[in-house]
Amino acid sequence: MGQQLERDAIRGYSYFIIVIFAVIQGIVITATTDYSTRLESQLSATTLYLPILLAIFVPSAISYLITNAKSAIFYLNIAVIIGLIFWLNYWHAQDFLNPADADPFFAFITLTVLLFFILPWMQSWQTTRTWKIDYGCLMGLYIKNTFLGILASIIGGLLTLIVKIASFLFGIVNLTFLSEALDNDVIYWVSFALGFNVSLAFLRTALNVQLSNFVSFIARFFYRS
């Protein structure tokens, strides 16, 4: 388990990819959560919520998986995730004939559960390049992914709050242009996406040593039971 954590190092240029996808994630989420934008898009019930599902899960999966952007296994894992999103969206959308009735909640929950279970397998495969099962390692990755996901969400929320406070303070000192520029849904979503994805990727490496013993202990506890 310790070796698995220590190997989870991210190449510097991978952060650039994470930032690009985080910005795209924030922009797409802003656009697809706006009712008027969805109405004007004239998308069918099958494709109406596909962009937001892709925007939520693909960049997040990249932040969980990426270590070496030149790894073929990494791209194969992302392709599998994209395929799952397309399939689940299409399967779920069959229940809705009218785009106005479409609801992505069930698809979102299902994808969250699916990715929760398959991400550790993908991470283990990228590291070991084999499907040989190490249950202790997998249990440790489940714990680590959950903890880092929660921590990254908090950091993303704090960054969004900082932007909101900055907008308010600029308004107080009559810097109206800056205040209005920051007080924007796109800025808020991009801020959260950047905070979440960048901190998630960074914490995967930075907290390896601190988490190694704790995760190993918990993993052994569950494995023995």
TIFI-871523 format. One line per field, with one value per atom (N, C-alpha, C): atom name; residue number from 1; x, y, z; residue in three letters. Coordinates in Angstrom, 2 decimals, padded with zeros to 5 digits. Example, Ala and Ser with C-alpha at 12.3 -4.5 7.8 and 13.67 -1.06 7.14 Angstrom:
! residues 2
vodo = N CA C N CA C
lopa = 1 1 1 2 2 2
xx = 013.19 012.30 013.20 012.85 013.67 012.90
yy = -005.69 -004.50 -003.30 -002.25 -001.06 000.03
zz = 007.80 007.80 007.80 007.08 007.14 007.87
drendo = ALA ALA ALA SER SER SER
//
This chain:
! residues 225
vodo = N CA C N CA C N CA C N CA C N CA C N CA C N CA C N CA C N CA C N CA C N CA C N CA C N CA C N CA C N CA C N CA C N CA C N CA C N CA C N CA C N CA C N CA C N CA C N CA C N CA C N CA C N CA C N CA C N CA C N CA C N CA C N CA C N CA C N CA C N CA C N CA C N CA C N CA C N CA C N CA C N CA C N CA C N CA C N CA C N CA C N CA C N CA C N CA C N CA C N CA C N CA C N CA C N CA C N CA C N CA C N CA C N CA C N CA C N CA C N CA C N CA C N CA C N CA C N CA C N CA C N CA C N CA C N CA C N CA C N CA C N CA C N CA C N CA C N CA C N CA C N CA C N CA C N CA C N CA C N CA C N CA C N CA C N CA C N CA C N CA C N CA C N CA C N CA C N CA C N CA C N CA C N CA C N CA C N CA C N CA C N CA C N CA C N CA C N CA C N CA C N CA C N CA C N CA C N CA C N CA C N CA C N CA C N CA C N CA C N CA C N CA C N CA C N CA C N CA C N CA C N CA C N CA C N CA C N CA C N CA C N CA C N CA C N CA C N CA C N CA C N CA C N CA C N CA C N CA C N CA C N CA C N CA C N CA C N CA C N CA C N CA C N CA C N CA C N CA C N CA C N CA C N CA C N CA C N CA C N CA C N CA C N CA C N CA C N CA C N CA C N CA C N CA C N CA C N CA C N CA C N CA C N CA C N CA C N CA C N CA C N CA C N CA C N CA C N CA C N CA C N CA C N CA C N CA C N CA C N CA C N CA C N CA C N CA C N CA C N CA C N CA C N CA C N CA C N CA C N CA C N CA C N CA C N CA C N CA C N CA C N CA C N CA C N CA C N CA C N CA C N CA C N CA C N CA C N CA C N CA C N CA C N CA C N CA C N CA C N CA C N CA C N CA C N CA C N CA C N CA C N CA C N CA C N CA C N CA C N CA C N CA C N CA C N CA C N CA C N CA C N CA C N CA C N CA C N CA C N CA C N CA C N CA C N CA C N CA C N CA C
lopa = 1 1 1 2 2 2 3 3 3 4 4 4 5 5 5 6 6 6 7 7 7 8 8 8 9 9 9 10 10 10 11 11 11 12 12 12 13 13 13 14 14 14 15 15 15 16 16 16 17 17 17 18 18 18 19 19 19 20 20 20 21 21 21 22 22 22 23 23 23 24 24 24 25 25 25 26 26 26 27 27 27 28 28 28 29 29 29 30 30 30 31 31 31 32 32 32 33 33 33 34 34 34 35 35 35 36 36 36 37 37 37 38 38 38 39 39 39 40 40 40 41 41 41 42 42 42 43 43 43 44 44 44 45 45 45 46 46 46 47 47 47 48 48 48 49 49 49 50 50 50 51 51 51 52 52 52 53 53 53 54 54 54 55 55 55 56 56 56 57 57 57 58 58 58 59 59 59 60 60 60 61 61 61 62 62 62 63 63 63 64 64 64 65 65 65 66 66 66 67 67 67 68 68 68 69 69 69 70 70 70 71 71 71 72 72 72 73 73 73 74 74 74 75 75 75 76 76 76 77 77 77 78 78 78 79 79 79 80 80 80 81 81 81 82 82 82 83 83 83 84 84 84 85 85 85 86 86 86 87 87 87 88 88 88 89 89 89 90 90 90 91 91 91 92 92 92 93 93 93 94 94 94 95 95 95 96 96 96 97 97 97 98 98 98 99 99 99 100 100 100 101 101 101 102 102 102 103 103 103 104 104 104 105 105 105 106 106 106 107 107 107 108 108 108 109 109 109 110 110 110 111 111 111 112 112 112 113 113 113 114 114 114 115 115 115 116 116 116 117 117 117 118 118 118 119 119 119 120 120 120 121 121 121 122 122 122 123 123 123 124 124 124 125 125 125 126 126 126 127 127 127 128 128 128 129 129 129 130 130 130 131 131 131 132 132 132 133 133 133 134 134 134 135 135 135 136 136 136 137 137 137 138 138 138 139 139 139 140 140 140 141 141 141 142 142 142 143 143 143 144 144 144 145 145 145 146 146 146 147 147 147 148 148 148 149 149 149 150 150 150 151 151 151 152 152 152 153 153 153 154 154 154 155 155 155 156 156 156 157 157 157 158 158 158 159 159 159 160 160 160 161 161 161 162 162 162 163 163 163 164 164 164 165 165 165 166 166 166 167 167 167 168 168 168 169 169 169 170 170 170 171 171 171 172 172 172 173 173 173 174 174 174 175 175 175 176 176 176 177 177 177 178 178 178 179 179 179 180 180 180 181 181 181 182 182 182 183 183 183 184 184 184 185 185 185 186 186 186 187 187 187 188 188 188 189 189 189 190 190 190 191 191 191 192 192 192 193 193 193 194 194 194 195 195 195 196 196 196 197 197 197 198 198 198 199 199 199 200 200 200 201 201 201 202 202 202 203 203 203 204 204 204 205 205 205 206 206 206 207 207 207 208 208 208 209 209 209 210 210 210 211 211 211 212 212 212 213 213 213 214 214 214 215 215 215 216 216 216 217 217 217 218 218 218 219 219 219 220 220 220 221 221 221 222 222 222 223 223 223 224 224 224 225 225 225
xx = 000.83 000.00 000.86 001.94 002.83 003.45 003.85 004.44 003.44 002.17 001.15 001.04 001.04 000.89 002.11 003.29 004.50 004.66 004.12 004.24 003.28 002.32 001.28 001.82 002.82 003.43 002.99 002.71 002.15 003.21 003.35 004.29 003.81 004.76 004.43 003.48 003.71 002.87 001.44 001.24 -000.11 -001.02 -000.42 -001.22 -001.80 -001.07 -001.57 -002.83 -002.81 -003.99 -005.15 -004.87 -005.91 -006.54 -005.72 -006.23 -007.12 -006.69 -007.49 -008.85 -008.86 -010.13 -010.99 -010.37 -011.13 -011.85 -011.17 -011.80 -012.96 -012.74 -013.82 -014.98 -014.65 -015.67 -016.55 -015.92 -016.68 -017.57 -017.06 -017.83 -019.02 -018.79 -019.88 -020.95 -020.54 -021.53 -022.38 -021.75 -022.49 -023.52 -023.09 -023.98 -025.13 -024.83 -025.85 -026.80 -026.42 -027.34 -028.24 -028.03 -028.88 -030.08 -031.27 -032.48 -032.65 -032.42 -032.61 -031.63 -030.41 -029.43 -029.87 -030.38 -030.86 -032.05 -032.91 -034.09 -033.70 -032.73 -032.30 -031.47 -030.87 -030.02 -030.81 -032.10 -032.98 -032.43 -031.78 -031.27 -032.40 -032.26 -033.26 -033.11 -034.10 -034.04 -032.83 -032.38 -031.24 -029.92 -029.81 -028.53 -028.56 -029.72 -029.86 -028.86 -028.70 -027.84 -026.51 -026.25 -024.97 -023.78 -023.85 -022.71 -022.36 -023.38 -023.07 -022.53 -023.01 -022.47 -021.01 -020.71 -019.32 -018.47 -019.01 -018.25 -017.96 -018.89 -018.70 -017.71 -017.90 -017.17 -015.84 -015.72 -014.47 -013.30 -013.41 -012.29 -011.97 -013.02 -012.78 -012.04 -012.43 -011.73 -010.28 -010.05 -008.68 -007.85 -008.42 -007.69 -007.40 -008.28 -008.05 -007.02 -006.97 -006.18 -004.82 -004.72 -003.54 -002.27 -001.26 000.09 001.05 000.93 001.75 000.83 000.79 -000.13 000.24 001.38 001.79 001.45 000.78 000.45 -000.76 -000.61 -001.72 -002.83 -002.47 -003.47 -004.35 -003.76 -004.53 -005.60 -005.23 -006.20 -007.25 -006.86 -007.83 -008.85 -008.38 -009.28 -010.27 -009.77 -010.66 -011.66 -011.22 -012.13 -013.24 -012.88 -013.88 -014.90 -014.43 -015.33 -016.26 -015.72 -016.56 -017.60 -017.19 -018.14 -019.25 -018.90 -019.91 -020.89 -020.38 -021.25 -022.23 -021.72 -022.60 -023.66 -023.23 -024.16 -025.22 -024.79 -025.75 -026.70 -026.18 -027.04 -028.10 -027.66 -028.60 -029.64 -029.20 -030.11 -031.11 -030.61 -031.48 -032.46 -032.03 -032.87 -034.01 -033.99 -035.09 -036.41 -036.37 -037.59 -038.24 -037.56 -038.07 -038.27 -039.52 -039.82 -039.70 -039.99 -039.94 -038.70 -037.88 -036.69 -037.01 -038.19 -038.56 -038.74 -039.02 -039.23 -037.95 -036.88 -035.62 -035.05 -034.53 -033.95 -032.66 -031.53 -030.25 -029.91 -030.79 -030.44 -030.05 -030.89 -030.61 -029.32 -029.13 -027.90 -026.68 -026.80 -025.69 -025.33 -026.34 -026.10 -025.48 -026.02 -025.51 -024.06 -023.73 -022.34 -021.41 -021.88 -021.07 -020.71 -021.71 -021.48 -020.55 -020.80 -019.97 -018.51 -018.29 -016.91 -016.24 -017.03 -016.47 -015.86 -016.54 -016.07 -014.99 -015.03 -014.06 -012.77 -012.80 -011.58 -010.40 -010.57 -009.42 -008.84 -009.69 -009.19 -008.34 -008.83 -008.09 -006.77 -006.80 -005.58 -004.56 -005.04 -004.15 -003.57 -004.41 -003.95 -002.88 -003.08 -002.08 -000.74 -000.79 000.44 001.15 000.39 001.00 001.04 000.21 000.09 -000.32 -001.10 -001.63 -002.99 -003.84 -005.14 -005.08 -003.89 -003.76 -004.34 -005.24 -006.00 -005.23 -005.09 -004.53 -005.63 -006.40 -007.58 -007.21 -006.07 -005.64 -005.37 -004.71 -004.43 -005.71 -006.66 -007.92 -008.70 -008.77 -009.48 -008.84 -007.51 -006.81 -007.13 -007.25 -007.57 -008.99 -009.93 -011.30 -011.31 -010.59 -010.54 -009.85 -008.73 -007.97 -008.78 -009.42 -010.21 -011.35 -012.01 -013.12 -012.63 -011.57 -011.03 -010.56 -009.81 -009.30 -010.41 -011.45 -012.58 -013.30 -013.49 -014.14 -013.26 -011.97 -011.04 -010.94 -010.87 -010.79 -012.07 -013.22 -014.49 -014.51 -013.98 -013.90 -013.00 -011.85 -010.92 -011.55 -012.25 -012.94 -013.99 -014.73 -015.72 -015.10 -013.96 -013.27 -012.77 -012.25 -011.78 -012.94 -014.08 -015.27 -015.71 -015.64 -016.01 -015.07 -013.78 -012.80 -013.12 -013.48 -013.85 -015.09 -016.07 -017.29 -016.98 -016.13 -015.75 -014.98 -014.09 -013.33 -014.26 -015.28 -016.26 -016.99 -017.34 -018.04 -017.15 -015.88 -014.95 -014.67 -014.54 -014.34 -015.54 -016.74 -017.94 -017.93 -017.41 -017.37 -016.47 -015.34 -014.37 -014.63 -015.84 -016.28 -015.49 -014.87 -014.25 -015.32 -016.30 -017.49 -017.17 -016.25 -015.92 -015.41 -014.46 -013.91 -014.96 -015.80 -016.85 -017.82 -018.25 -019.20 -018.55 -017.28 -016.58 -016.45 -016.23 -016.09 -017.43 -018.46 -019.78 -020.52 -020.04 -020.54 -020.54 -021.59 -021.69 -020.53 -020.08 -018.95 -017.71 -017.45 -016.27 -016.38 -017.57 -017.75 -017.53 -018.12 -017.97 -016.54 -015.91 -014.52 -013.62 -013.88 -013.10 -013.23 -014.47 -014.67 -013.99 -014.14 -013.54 -012.02 -011.43 -009.98 -009.53 -010.23 -009.87 -009.99 -011.07 -011.29 -010.26 -010.13 -009.29 -007.80 -007.33 -005.91 -005.52 -006.35 -006.03 -006.11 -007.06 -007.16 -005.90 -005.44 -004.23 -003.01 -002.93 -001.79 -001.81 -002.99 -003.09 -002.79 -003.07 -002.75 -001.27 -000.44 001.00 001.46 000.96 001.46 001.13 -000.03 -000.44 -000.15 000.62 000.91 001.57 002.60 003.36 002.48 001.71 000.87 -000.26 -000.80 -001.93 -001.52 -000.28 000.15 -000.13 000.37 000.20 -001.26 -002.00 -003.41 -004.23 -004.06 -004.83 -004.46 -003.18 -002.75 -003.39 -003.47 -004.07 -005.55 -006.28 -007.71 -007.94 -007.12 -007.26 -007.05 -006.02 -005.75 -006.89 -007.48 -008.58 -009.77 -010.16 -011.30 -010.97 -009.75 -009.36 -009.42 -008.96 -008.95 -010.36 -011.23 -012.58 -013.43
yy = -001.20 000.00 001.25 001.21 002.36 002.64 001.55 001.74 002.36 001.94 002.51 004.00 004.44 005.86 006.64 006.08 006.81 006.99 006.06 006.16 007.17 007.63 008.52 009.93 010.11 011.41 011.93 013.22 013.81 014.65 014.44 015.22 016.68 017.61 019.02 019.45 018.97 019.40 018.87 017.86 017.34 018.37 019.25 020.30 021.25 021.49 022.36 021.76 020.45 019.76 019.87 019.70 019.79 021.17 022.22 023.59 023.83 023.39 023.58 022.92 021.69 020.97 021.55 022.09 022.71 023.96 024.77 025.97 025.58 024.58 024.10 023.57 022.85 022.31 023.42 024.48 025.58 026.27 026.49 027.17 026.33 025.04 024.16 024.00 023.85 023.73 024.98 026.15 027.41 027.46 027.09 027.17 026.17 024.96 023.91 023.98 024.69 024.85 026.05 026.83 027.98 027.51 027.73 027.22 027.80 029.09 029.73 029.17 028.86 028.28 026.90 026.10 024.77 024.86 025.85 026.02 026.41 027.31 027.78 026.75 025.82 024.82 023.85 023.67 022.78 021.36 020.92 019.55 018.59 017.35 016.34 015.88 015.12 014.62 013.71 013.07 012.15 012.88 014.07 014.79 016.05 016.36 017.63 017.76 016.69 016.77 016.05 015.57 014.93 015.87 017.14 018.05 018.25 018.39 018.65 017.39 016.21 014.98 014.80 015.08 015.01 016.04 017.26 018.34 018.04 017.39 017.10 015.95 014.87 013.64 013.48 013.95 013.73 014.51 015.85 016.56 016.03 015.66 015.13 013.80 012.94 011.66 011.88 012.86 013.18 013.58 014.40 014.83 013.67 012.67 011.49 010.53 010.50 009.47 009.92 011.18 011.59 011.57 010.95 011.03 011.37 010.60 010.83 010.99 012.19 012.47 011.71 011.03 010.26 008.78 008.42 007.03 006.59 005.51 004.98 004.44 003.87 003.33 004.45 005.61 006.76 007.14 007.24 007.62 006.53 005.29 004.20 004.28 004.57 004.73 005.86 007.00 008.14 007.79 007.05 006.63 005.73 004.84 003.96 004.79 005.78 006.64 007.43 007.99 008.72 007.79 006.57 005.60 005.29 005.14 004.90 006.05 007.27 008.45 008.48 008.24 008.22 007.13 005.94 004.82 005.07 005.51 005.72 006.86 007.93 009.04 008.60 007.82 007.35 006.41 005.49 004.54 005.27 006.23 006.96 007.85 008.47 009.43 008.77 007.44 006.76 006.93 007.26 007.44 008.79 009.69 011.04 011.30 011.56 011.89 013.38 014.16 015.62 016.14 016.97 017.52 018.26 018.88 019.64 018.73 017.45 016.50 015.81 015.99 015.30 015.74 014.78 015.05 014.23 014.89 014.17 013.59 013.74 013.37 011.89 011.02 009.58 009.22 009.80 009.54 010.02 011.19 011.75 010.83 010.36 009.48 008.16 007.61 006.33 006.44 007.51 007.71 007.93 008.65 008.88 007.55 006.68 005.37 004.51 004.49 003.70 004.14 005.45 005.95 005.74 005.82 005.56 004.16 003.20 001.82 001.49 002.12 001.72 002.54 003.75 004.57 003.90 003.30 002.64 001.51 000.77 -000.27 000.34 001.45 002.13 002.69 003.27 003.81 002.70 001.57 000.43 -000.11 -000.17 -000.66 000.25 001.57 002.51 002.35 002.06 001.97 000.64 -000.45 -001.78 -002.36 -001.80 -002.30 -003.77 -004.17 -005.53 -005.49 -006.47 -006.58 -007.48 -007.84 -008.65 -007.88 -008.52 -007.82 -007.78 -006.58 -006.37 -005.68 -006.48 -005.93 -004.87 -005.06 -004.06 -002.73 -002.78 -001.56 -000.90 -001.72 -001.17 -000.49 -001.14 -000.54 000.78 000.81 002.05 003.16 002.80 003.80 004.31 003.44 003.90 004.95 004.66 005.60 006.90 006.76 007.94 008.81 008.20 008.96 009.72 009.06 009.71 010.90 010.69 011.76 012.94 012.66 013.74 014.45 013.71 014.33 015.33 014.95 015.85 017.07 016.84 017.94 018.89 018.33 019.17 019.98 019.39 020.12 021.31 021.10 022.21 023.31 022.93 023.93 024.68 023.96 024.62 025.59 025.19 026.08 027.30 027.12 028.26 029.25 028.72 029.61 030.40 029.75 030.45 031.53 031.21 032.19 033.38 033.13 034.22 035.14 034.55 035.36 036.20 035.59 036.31 037.47 037.23 038.29 039.39 039.01 040.00 040.88 040.27 041.04 042.04 041.59 042.47 043.63 043.33 044.38 045.39 044.91 045.83 046.77 046.24 047.07 048.15 047.82 048.79 049.97 049.69 050.75 051.35 051.11 051.70 051.24 050.07 049.48 048.60 049.29 048.62 047.61 047.97 047.08 045.74 045.78 044.54 043.76 044.51 043.86 043.10 043.75 043.11 041.99 042.15 041.11 039.82 039.96 038.78 038.19 039.06 038.60 037.99 036.83 036.20 034.69 034.03 032.58 031.83 032.31 031.66 031.71 032.88 033.03 032.12 032.04 031.21 029.73 029.26 027.85 027.52 028.42 028.19 028.18 029.09 029.13 027.82 027.34 026.08 024.93 024.88 023.79 023.81 024.99 025.10 024.68 025.19 024.83 023.34 022.74 021.31 020.46 020.68 019.80 019.96 021.20 021.42 020.92 021.24 020.79 019.27 018.65 017.20 016.55 017.04 016.49 016.74 017.94 018.26 017.42 017.29 016.55 015.07 014.54 013.14 012.86 013.85 013.69 014.20 015.38 016.04 015.28 014.60 013.93 012.44 011.98 010.55 010.03 010.73 010.28 010.30 011.40 011.52 010.50 010.19 009.28 007.82 007.57 006.19 005.27 005.64 004.78 004.65 005.78 005.76 004.88 005.09 004.32 002.85 002.55 001.15 000.46 001.17 000.60 000.30 001.28 001.09 -000.03 -000.05 -001.08 -002.47 -002.63 -003.94 -004.34 -003.35 -003.63 -004.22 -003.57 -004.06 -005.36 -005.49 -006.69 -007.92 -007.78 -008.91 -009.27 -008.22 -008.49 -009.13
zz = 000.00 000.00 000.00 000.78 000.84 -000.49 -001.21 -002.53 -003.48 -003.39 -004.26 -004.05 -002.80 -002.51 -002.94 -002.72 -003.06 -004.56 -005.35 -006.79 -007.39 -006.60 -007.11 -007.27 -008.12 -008.37 -009.73 -009.80 -011.01 -011.71 -013.01 -013.80 -013.88 -013.95 -013.93 -015.03 -016.26 -017.38 -017.25 -016.40 -016.21 -015.55 -014.73 -014.10 -015.14 -016.21 -017.28 -017.89 -018.11 -018.64 -017.67 -016.38 -015.36 -015.35 -015.44 -015.43 -016.65 -017.82 -019.04 -018.91 -018.46 -018.32 -017.20 -016.16 -015.07 -015.56 -016.37 -016.93 -017.84 -018.69 -019.56 -018.72 -017.65 -016.77 -016.19 -015.68 -015.10 -016.12 -017.32 -018.37 -018.81 -019.03 -019.50 -018.43 -017.17 -016.09 -016.01 -016.13 -016.09 -017.22 -018.42 -019.58 -019.48 -019.05 -019.06 -017.86 -016.81 -015.68 -015.85 -016.91 -017.21 -018.04 -017.52 -018.19 -019.58 -019.73 -021.04 -022.07 -021.63 -022.55 -023.01 -022.07 -022.43 -023.38 -023.14 -023.99 -025.41 -025.51 -026.82 -027.58 -026.86 -027.51 -028.38 -028.05 -028.81 -028.91 -027.85 -027.81 -027.47 -027.90 -027.59 -026.15 -025.68 -024.30 -024.11 -025.19 -025.11 -024.89 -025.46 -025.40 -024.54 -023.95 -023.23 -022.09 -021.30 -020.12 -020.31 -021.53 -021.79 -021.58 -022.04 -021.83 -020.36 -019.50 -018.08 -017.41 -017.81 -017.24 -017.64 -018.90 -019.36 -018.63 -018.46 -017.82 -016.35 -015.68 -014.26 -014.06 -014.81 -014.48 -015.20 -016.44 -017.17 -016.55 -016.33 -015.70 -014.30 -013.54 -012.20 -012.26 -013.22 -013.38 -013.79 -014.65 -015.06 -013.84 -012.96 -011.76 -010.82 -010.79 -009.96 -010.58 -011.90 -012.57 -013.09 -013.53 -014.28 -013.42 -013.94 -013.38 -014.51 -015.57 -016.76 -017.97 -018.53 -019.64 -020.91 -020.91 -022.08 -021.94 -020.85 -020.60 -021.41 -022.17 -022.97 -022.07 -020.93 -020.00 -019.47 -019.20 -018.72 -019.73 -020.99 -022.02 -022.23 -022.08 -022.19 -021.06 -019.85 -018.71 -018.94 -019.44 -019.70 -020.79 -021.82 -022.89 -022.34 -021.42 -020.80 -020.02 -019.28 -018.50 -019.42 -020.49 -021.45 -022.06 -022.40 -022.94 -021.95 -020.67 -019.64 -019.53 -019.62 -019.53 -020.70 -021.91 -023.09 -022.97 -022.56 -022.47 -021.41 -020.21 -019.13 -019.45 -020.06 -020.44 -021.45 -022.45 -023.47 -022.86 -022.01 -021.37 -020.47 -019.69 -018.77 -019.52 -020.62 -021.35 -022.10 -022.22 -022.91 -022.19 -020.91 -020.13 -020.38 -021.08 -021.29 -022.78 -023.16 -024.55 -024.80 -023.77 -023.88 -023.16 -023.82 -023.15 -021.86 -021.80 -020.60 -019.39 -019.63 -018.54 -018.10 -018.85 -018.55 -017.21 -016.47 -015.15 -015.02 -014.82 -014.78 -013.42 -012.42 -011.05 -010.95 -011.50 -011.40 -012.12 -013.30 -014.05 -013.28 -012.63 -011.85 -010.68 -009.95 -008.81 -009.26 -010.34 -010.85 -011.28 -011.99 -012.44 -011.25 -010.24 -009.05 -008.38 -008.23 -007.60 -008.47 -009.78 -010.68 -010.63 -010.71 -010.71 -009.36 -008.29 -006.97 -006.91 -007.52 -007.46 -008.48 -009.67 -010.70 -010.69 -010.13 -010.14 -009.45 -008.25 -007.63 -008.49 -009.21 -010.10 -011.21 -011.76 -012.82 -012.31 -011.10 -010.51 -010.26 -009.76 -009.51 -010.81 -011.85 -013.16 -013.74 -013.60 -014.10 -013.40 -012.11 -011.33 -011.53 -011.45 -011.51 -012.92 -013.82 -015.20 -015.24 -014.26 -014.22 -013.52 -013.85 -013.19 -011.96 -011.54 -010.32 -009.15 -008.42 -007.39 -006.08 -005.53 -004.20 -003.40 -002.64 -001.98 -000.94 -000.29 000.68 000.01 -001.16 -001.92 -002.40 -002.90 -003.39 -002.27 -001.11 000.01 000.41 000.40 000.72 -000.27 -001.56 -002.58 -002.43 -002.04 -001.79 -000.68 000.38 001.51 001.10 000.42 000.00 -000.96 -001.95 -002.92 -002.26 -001.32 -000.61 000.20 000.95 001.79 000.94 -000.13 -000.97 -001.72 -002.12 -002.79 -001.90 -000.64 000.31 000.57 000.78 001.06 -000.14 -001.35 -002.55 -002.75 -002.41 -002.52 -001.57 -000.36 000.61 000.09 -000.47 -001.01 -002.18 -003.06 -004.16 -003.66 -002.63 -002.04 -001.41 -000.73 -000.11 -001.16 -002.28 -003.35 -003.94 -004.11 -004.60 -003.61 -002.32 -001.29 -001.31 -001.52 -001.60 -002.77 -003.91 -005.08 -004.77 -004.09 -003.73 -002.78 -001.80 -000.86 -001.58 -002.50 -003.27 -004.08 -004.69 -005.45 -004.55 -003.35 -002.40 -001.96 -001.68 -001.23 -002.34 -003.57 -004.70 -004.85 -004.56 -004.63 -003.56 -002.37 -001.27 -001.61 -002.26 -002.58 -003.97 -004.48 -005.76 -006.98 -006.89 -008.07 -008.75 -009.32 -009.85 -010.94 -011.81 -012.93 -012.43 -011.47 -010.93 -010.15 -009.41 -008.63 -009.52 -010.59 -011.50 -012.30 -012.61 -013.36 -012.55 -011.25 -010.40 -009.99 -009.90 -009.48 -010.67 -011.07 -012.29 -012.09 -012.55 -012.36 -013.01 -014.16 -014.83 -013.95 -013.37 -012.50 -011.28 -010.70 -009.51 -009.83 -010.93 -011.28 -011.69 -012.44 -012.84 -011.60 -010.66 -009.42 -008.65 -008.53 -007.81 -008.54 -009.87 -010.65 -010.54 -010.62 -010.48 -009.09 -008.07 -006.70 -006.45 -006.95 -006.73 -007.46 -008.76 -009.58 -009.30 -009.19 -008.94 -007.55 -006.55 -005.19 -005.08 -005.79 -005.77 -006.32 -007.47 -008.06 -007.17 -006.60 -005.74 -004.46 -003.85 -002.60 -002.78 -003.96 -004.22 -004.01 -004.32 -004.14 -002.78 -002.39 -001.18 000.09 000.12 001.34 001.33 000.34 000.28 001.54 001.98 003.15 004.40 004.57 005.75 005.77 004.57 004.51 004.48 004.14 003.89 005.08 006.26 007.42 007.82 007.79 008.19 007.25 005.95 004.97 005.04 005.21 005.30 006.50 007.63 008.83 008.61 008.05 007.80 006.78 005.74 004.71 005.29 006.13 006.73 007.66 008.36 009.28 008.53 007.42 006.65 005.93 005.48 004.73 005.63 006.87 007.79 008.24 008.35 008.80 007.70
drendo = MET MET MET GLY GLY GLY GLN GLN GLN GLN GLN GLN LEU LEU LEU GLU GLU GLU ARG ARG ARG ASP ASP ASP ALA ALA ALA ILE ILE ILE ARG ARG ARG GLY GLY GLY TYR TYR TYR SER SER SER TYR TYR TYR PHE PHE PHE ILE ILE ILE ILE ILE ILE VAL VAL VAL ILE ILE ILE PHE PHE PHE ALA ALA ALA VAL VAL VAL ILE ILE ILE GLN GLN GLN GLY GLY GLY ILE ILE ILE VAL VAL VAL ILE ILE ILE THR THR THR ALA ALA ALA THR THR THR THR THR THR ASP ASP ASP TYR TYR TYR SER SER SER THR THR THR ARG ARG ARG LEU LEU LEU GLU GLU GLU SER SER SER GLN GLN GLN LEU LEU LEU SER SER SER ALA ALA ALA THR THR THR THR THR THR LEU LEU LEU TYR TYR TYR LEU LEU LEU PRO PRO PRO ILE ILE ILE LEU LEU LEU LEU LEU LEU ALA ALA ALA ILE ILE ILE PHE PHE PHE VAL VAL VAL PRO PRO PRO SER SER SER ALA ALA ALA ILE ILE ILE SER SER SER TYR TYR TYR LEU LEU LEU ILE ILE ILE THR THR THR ASN ASN ASN ALA ALA ALA LYS LYS LYS SER SER SER ALA ALA ALA ILE ILE ILE PHE PHE PHE TYR TYR TYR LEU LEU LEU ASN ASN ASN ILE ILE ILE ALA ALA ALA VAL VAL VAL ILE ILE ILE ILE ILE ILE GLY GLY GLY LEU LEU LEU ILE ILE ILE PHE PHE PHE TRP TRP TRP LEU LEU LEU ASN ASN ASN TYR TYR TYR TRP TRP TRP HIS HIS HIS ALA ALA ALA GLN GLN GLN ASP ASP ASP PHE PHE PHE LEU LEU LEU ASN ASN ASN PRO PRO PRO ALA ALA ALA ASP ASP ASP ALA ALA ALA ASP ASP ASP PRO PRO PRO PHE PHE PHE PHE PHE PHE ALA ALA ALA PHE PHE PHE ILE ILE ILE THR THR THR LEU LEU LEU THR THR THR VAL VAL VAL LEU LEU LEU LEU LEU LEU PHE PHE PHE PHE PHE PHE ILE ILE ILE LEU LEU LEU PRO PRO PRO TRP TRP TRP MET MET MET GLN GLN GLN SER SER SER TRP TRP TRP GLN GLN GLN THR THR THR THR THR THR ARG ARG ARG THR THR THR TRP TRP TRP LYS LYS LYS ILE ILE ILE ASP ASP ASP TYR TYR TYR GLY GLY GLY CYS CYS CYS LEU LEU LEU MET MET MET GLY GLY GLY LEU LEU LEU TYR TYR TYR ILE ILE ILE LYS LYS LYS ASN ASN ASN THR THR THR PHE PHE PHE LEU LEU LEU GLY GLY GLY ILE ILE ILE LEU LEU LEU ALA ALA ALA SER SER SER ILE ILE ILE ILE ILE ILE GLY GLY GLY GLY GLY GLY LEU LEU LEU LEU LEU LEU THR THR THR LEU LEU LEU ILE ILE ILE VAL VAL VAL LYS LYS LYS ILE ILE ILE ALA ALA ALA SER SER SER PHE PHE PHE LEU LEU LEU PHE PHE PHE GLY GLY GLY ILE ILE ILE VAL VAL VAL ASN ASN ASN LEU LEU LEU THR THR THR PHE PHE PHE LEU LEU LEU SER SER SER GLU GLU GLU ALA ALA ALA LEU LEU LEU ASP ASP ASP ASN ASN ASN ASP ASP ASP VAL VAL VAL ILE ILE ILE TYR TYR TYR TRP TRP TRP VAL VAL VAL SER SER SER PHE PHE PHE ALA ALA ALA LEU LEU LEU GLY GLY GLY PHE PHE PHE ASN ASN ASN VAL VAL VAL SER SER SER LEU LEU LEU ALA ALA ALA PHE PHE PHE LEU LEU LEU ARG ARG ARG THR THR THR ALA ALA ALA LEU LEU LEU ASN ASN ASN VAL VAL VAL GLN GLN GLN LEU LEU LEU SER SER SER ASN ASN ASN PHE PHE PHE VAL VAL VAL SER SER SER PHE PHE PHE ILE ILE ILE ALA ALA ALA ARG ARG ARG PHE PHE PHE PHE PHE PHE TYR TYR TYR ARG ARG ARG SER SER SER
//
